[in-house]
Amino acid sequence: MDIDRTQFEFSHGRLPRGEGSWAFMLGRNGAWTQFWFNGKFGDALAAAKREARSVGATSIVVQP
């Protein structure tokens, strides 16, 4: 699964980390779905991966 952090890094000047509200875009064949999570980034990414697998997404983009 491809995880793209570049938009977040460009916007914030650092890699995503810590605790907060996290937004992800889950993509498959040009169709995108939003996914939101409140908590630690590691937990958020794990939840986004589970959600991506359940909807058949192949890409995850961390939103700024």
Buried (B, 14 or more C-beta within 10 A) or exposed (E): EEEBBEEBBEEEEEEBEEEEEBBBBBBEEEEEEEBEBEEBBEEBBEBBBEBBEEEEBEBBBBBE
